[in-house]
């Protein structure tokens, strides 16, 4: 059985517990559970707000009256859409969920005595390192694309904003 945040008895305070799960693994498991949940529900909430607010703009416009309700809904849709990109949950959630599933698999193997404490800690550390490494490679590719797009825009526009 994989430990939950509520069942701290399975996760001892010692770095390695002979009959339980090592604390490092418990900490990573709990962090990935929390991060995956925040990413999933945060992304859903922002997406629902963005879609709902954007859908409300034509309704508010058709209803007539003051223009500020439509403008407010449009601004809310833009802010929610921007927040999704700032937080990056749609990008980071799936790899973290995959890492969480892999950690759970390692814990299950440990529980059936296929892995030692040392093997479990090493395997989980490798999984975390792979996920962090992939995130760094993705972030590096994104910043390289942004620099290339900015350089391209500069060539198209010219040094003083002239086309």
PyMOL commands that set and color helices and strands:
alter all, ss='L'
color gray80, all
select helices_A, chain A and resi 23-63+68-87+89-111+117-157
alter helices_A, ss='H'
color red, helices_A
deselect
rebuild
show_as cartoon
